[in-house]
Amino acid sequence: MGSIGDCFDNAVIESFRGRIQVKLLNRQRRRTRIELANAIFEYLEIFHNRRRRHSSLKMLSPIEYERLHAAQQLA
């Protein structure tokens, strides 16, 4: 067990893994590793990275932020 911020501090990844476990893995059983890998990829790429609202983007999703930023650049 390490101190906060060192290489043995796994709190962030454990929290993230727990979130994936609840939202993705516990809901449906996958038959193959490829199905599981595809489900995780879809969750990360489609929901977590594109649709989830981010506090650093003023609670906009990345897609909404890009549209707003593009509209401001054209104006």
N, C-alpha and C positions, 0 to 999 in steps of 0.2 A: 504494500500500500504506500503510495507516494503522497506528496503534498499537492495542493491545488496548482494546476498549470504545468506540472512536469509530465514526462512521457508515460507515467503510470496512472495518470488521472483519466479514467475512462467514462466519467459521468455523462459527457455529451453524447458519445456514441451509444452508451447504454440506454439513454433516454430515447434517442432516435430509433434504435433497434426495437425498443419496447413499443414505440408508436407504430412502427411497421408491423410488428407482431399482432397488435390489436386491430389495426385498421385493414390489414391485408391478409396476413397468414392465417388468422383464426377464423376467418369468414368462409373460406372455401379450401378444400384439400386439392392440391395439385398432383397429377399422376407422375410427371417426370420433372427432372431438374430444369429442363428447357422451359417447360410451362411456368415453373416457379421463377426462373430468371426473367422471362418475358413479363410476368406479372409485376415483379419488383421494378424492372425497367420502366414499364408503363406508369407505375405509381410515381416514381421519382421524376421522370421526364415530363409527364403530362400533368399530373396534379401538383406535386410538391414544388417543382421548379417554375411552372408556368401559371398556375391558377391560384396558388396560395398567396394570400395577402402578406406583404412584408412591411414591417414598421419602418425600415430604412427608405421605403418608397412611398411614404405617407399613407400607408395602409391600402395601397393599390397592388393589384397583381402585376407581375412583370409585363404582361401583354397590355394591360390598361395603361401602365406607365409609358411604355414604348409608343402607344398611340397618342397619348397626351403630349409627349415630347416631340413626336413627329409633327403634330398639328401646330405646336408652338414654333417649330423651325420653319414651317411653311408660311406662317403669318408674319 
